[in-house]
Amino acid sequence: MDAKSVVKFVAEGGNILIAGSSELGNTVRELSREFDVEYDTKNTAVFDHFNYDQALGKEKHDTIAVSPASHMSKIDAIVPLDQLPGPILFRGIAHSVNPRNSLLTPILWAPQEAYSWETANQEDTANQNPSITGKDIALVSVMQARNNGRIAFLGSTEMLSDVFFAASVKKHGDQEAKSGNRKFIEELTKWTFQEKGVLDVVAVEHHKVGEEEIPAHYRIKDNMTYTISLAEYHDGEWHPFAANDVQLELIMLDPYIRKTLDQVPLDAESTVGTFTTTLQLPDQYGVFKFTVNYKRHGLSYVESVTTVGIHPFRHDQYPRFISQAKPYYTSAASMGVGLLIFSFVYLWGGLDSSVKTTKKA
Amino acid sequence: MAKFRSLLVLTLLASISTVLAESWKVSDINLAVISRDGGKKDERKLEYPHAGEDLIADSTDSLKFTFKVENKERPHQAMVLFKSQDEFKDEIMVAASVKSSGKGRFELNFAKADPKFKYGTRKYSMAFLVGGSKVDEPFKYTLGNIEIHAPSSNSAVRPSGVEYAAKPEIHHQFRPDQKLINTVVSGFFTVLVLAPFTVLFLLWSQLGIKFEPLKALTQKPLELVSALVFFGSLAGIEYVFYSYWTHVTLFPVLQYLGVLSLVAVVSGRSVLSAVQARRIQRTSGSAKKEL
């Protein structure tokens, strides 16, 4: 197995969970690098003399207790903070993530006093700046590729062990607490293997205001209604999705309109979350795309594109009787009426010949 | 008994020494800002746990830090944590080297240090961290703050990716409606356009036009019919023009015009020849009178 075949697996939509340790081998390093994750060099570990667990980390101060309230990302779609009973124990290798990569998110990072150093030779002082320290040390991070394939990177295999699941955490100067590892790993694996945080577009509808059918095309400045239905998968079935930040964009090269959709209130019978808005189309004709591009951390990406044509007014759709144009209408009409009067007078009128002759005589 | 007592004392002493070893002791802590030419710009002699006053350093300066660890054991971590006092809270850790005598130091040249020092002029809090696996309790000492100026050139740029969040709404700016003149003005011109009719009727009334031929028509039913048909076709053509303006499209209009104009030509011939006949009659009559 090499890194390339695993990358191909992800490109085909596969999901992976990678857990390393201080003895991490080259294949996994190479693979992680493909996803912008860089594990620290071999035989290094995360040390923290301030936040070590007094039972598991007594020897080397290498088992650290991380408080989820301050050192875990606030993405409830992946691991909800309020469900964790206590700090998370970690013993293993540090990794760093490329901050330019938006698909990659650290989920758990080290306390500020932590540093990554060689596991051997604890006697001497670490007399060079550690390669990564503090919150730059990612302990767990996740990536969701553009095809919604999910990968989780862990620096510790022991995080997943029964010992860590069952341990109670006692940090220096803190109360003893139950370890949050079991719930954390449970939620993380659920997310990684597409058992939660999965969104799907159920339906897209659009029509003119006052109509029901999808028209062949719209005309500029038409009022129209757009509706999209989204469902979210978790706990083994599809549920209606609720959010207040789903946005519709009208794009022709550039976005002309971007509007936040209103959610139709959910009730007990709702099976999908319905988001809708009514808007006036721009006074620009062309082929537009109605796009809902909903990308949020922890949720699978939604990209719904509907292509519609917007036509200009036809020649006979402009306003017809403008009061300001009355002089033109009147002059045209007076031409017509004048012709009738003139021809009537020409054909059947005549000067009184008797009057004329008497004058001459 | 004496032997037992000395053993007790020894164990007591030993336990005291382990109690002592449970925390780190650091003394002789000094901070100094050194300029590029080696001159000392500022310095602080610090006494745990009091923080020193704020320091200011230029981007080309160095920060010199010295201390002495009093414990027998050597710490694994003897580092100063710089934390930026802005919304990013960047963390930078700088390690000191500690000799076997316990003396430790570092000299940090900001020009060559971590690029995070070059993100701009920022204030950093400094905390001295001493820790090691031999001693359970770590030592943390907040040294104070230091303001480090951004380099005048080659300042670093914070890497950042695309933030997935709701974007600002875009409202389309519709082109404003065409500006139209006041209806009073157009009303005035409407009246002006109709004014020639009054002039026409005024002048005609002075001419004294009599509709004798029209009265004569009543006696000639054949001419009356053709006159009615001709005038009707003319009016009809005008009506077709009107309906073309309002609602009828081009091709039906062409059909109507085709039929009506044919009628107008045929009926017009007889009507106009009647007019011609009248004129000839009149000119010959008046010529007779002149003669």
Chai-1 contact restraints between the chains, C-beta under 6 A:
chainA,res_idxA,chainB,res_idxB,connection_type,confidence,min_distance_angstrom,max_distance_angstrom,comment,restraint_id
A,H49,B,Q77,contact,1.0,0.0,6.0,A-B,restraint_1
A,H49,B,G131,contact,1.0,0.0,6.0,A-B,restraint_2
A,H49,B,P138,contact,1.0,0.0,6.0,A-B,restraint_3
A,F50,B,P138,contact,1.0,0.0,6.0,A-B,restraint_4
A,K60,B,S133,contact,1.0,0.0,6.0,A-B,restraint_5
A,H61,B,S133,contact,1.0,0.0,6.0,A-B,restraint_6
A,P99,B,P159,contact,1.0,0.0,6.0,A-B,restraint_7
A,R100,B,P159,contact,1.0,0.0,6.0,A-B,restraint_8
A,R100,B,G161,contact,1.0,0.0,6.0,A-B,restraint_9
A,N101,B,G161,contact,1.0,0.0,6.0,A-B,restraint_10
A,S102,B,G161,contact,1.0,0.0,6.0,A-B,restraint_11
A,S102,B,V162,contact,1.0,0.0,6.0,A-B,restraint_12
A,Q112,B,E91,contact,1.0,0.0,6.0,A-B,restraint_13
A,E113,B,L129,contact,1.0,0.0,6.0,A-B,restraint_14
A,Y115,B,M93,contact,1.0,0.0,6.0,A-B,restraint_15
A,Q122,B,H76,contact,1.0,0.0,6.0,A-B,restraint_16
A,Q122,B,S133,contact,1.0,0.0,6.0,A-B,restraint_17
A,T125,B,R74,contact,1.0,0.0,6.0,A-B,restraint_18
A,T125,B,P75,contact,1.0,0.0,6.0,A-B,restraint_19
A,T125,B,A78,contact,1.0,0.0,6.0,A-B,restraint_20
A,T125,B,V98,contact,1.0,0.0,6.0,A-B,restraint_21
A,A126,B,H76,contact,1.0,0.0,6.0,A-B,restraint_22
A,A126,B,A95,contact,1.0,0.0,6.0,A-B,restraint_23
A,N127,B,A95,contact,1.0,0.0,6.0,A-B,restraint_24
A,N127,B,S97,contact,1.0,0.0,6.0,A-B,restraint_25
A,Q128,B,A95,contact,1.0,0.0,6.0,A-B,restraint_26
A,N129,B,V94,contact,1.0,0.0,6.0,A-B,restraint_27
A,N129,B,A95,contact,1.0,0.0,6.0,A-B,restraint_28
A,T133,B,M93,contact,1.0,0.0,6.0,A-B,restraint_29
A,G134,B,E91,contact,1.0,0.0,6.0,A-B,restraint_30
A,K135,B,E91,contact,1.0,0.0,6.0,A-B,restraint_31
A,D245,B,A166,contact,1.0,0.0,6.0,A-B,restraint_32
A,P255,B,I170,contact,1.0,0.0,6.0,A-B,restraint_33
A,Y256,B,H172,contact,1.0,0.0,6.0,A-B,restraint_34
A,I257,B,I170,contact,1.0,0.0,6.0,A-B,restraint_35
A,I257,B,H172,contact,1.0,0.0,6.0,A-B,restraint_36
A,R258,B,E169,contact,1.0,0.0,6.0,A-B,restraint_37
A,R258,B,I170,contact,1.0,0.0,6.0,A-B,restraint_38
A,K259,B,E169,contact,1.0,0.0,6.0,A-B,restraint_39
A,P282,B,H172,contact,1.0,0.0,6.0,A-B,restraint_40
A,D283,B,F174,contact,1.0,0.0,6.0,A-B,restraint_41
A,D283,B,R175,contact,1.0,0.0,6.0,A-B,restraint_42
A,K295,B,Y164,contact,1.0,0.0,6.0,A-B,restraint_43
A,R296,B,Y164,contact,1.0,0.0,6.0,A-B,restraint_44
A,H297,B,Y164,contact,1.0,0.0,6.0,A-B,restraint_45
A,S323,B,T183,contact,1.0,0.0,6.0,A-B,restraint_46
A,Q324,B,L180,contact,1.0,0.0,6.0,A-B,restraint_47
A,Q324,B,I181,contact,1.0,0.0,6.0,A-B,restraint_48
A,Q324,B,S186,contact,1.0,0.0,6.0,A-B,restraint_49
A,K326,B,S186,contact,1.0,0.0,6.0,A-B,restraint_50
A,K326,B,T190,contact,1.0,0.0,6.0,A-B,restraint_51
A,P327,B,S186,contact,1.0,0.0,6.0,A-B,restraint_52
A,P327,B,F189,contact,1.0,0.0,6.0,A-B,restraint_53
A,P327,B,T190,contact,1.0,0.0,6.0,A-B,restraint_54
A,P327,B,V193,contact,1.0,0.0,6.0,A-B,restraint_55
A,T330,B,T190,contact,1.0,0.0,6.0,A-B,restraint_56
A,T330,B,V193,contact,1.0,0.0,6.0,A-B,restraint_57
A,S331,B,V193,contact,1.0,0.0,6.0,A-B,restraint_58
A,G336,B,E238,contact,1.0,0.0,6.0,A-B,restraint_59
A,L347,B,V275,contact,1.0,0.0,6.0,A-B,restraint_60
A,W348,B,F211,contact,1.0,0.0,6.0,A-B,restraint_61
A,W348,B,P213,contact,1.0,0.0,6.0,A-B,restraint_62
A,W348,B,L214,contact,1.0,0.0,6.0,A-B,restraint_63
A,G349,B,I209,contact,1.0,0.0,6.0,A-B,restraint_64
A,G349,B,F211,contact,1.0,0.0,6.0,A-B,restraint_65
A,G350,B,E212,contact,1.0,0.0,6.0,A-B,restraint_66
A,G350,B,P213,contact,1.0,0.0,6.0,A-B,restraint_67
A,D352,B,G208,contact,1.0,0.0,6.0,A-B,restraint_68
A,D352,B,K210,contact,1.0,0.0,6.0,A-B,restraint_69
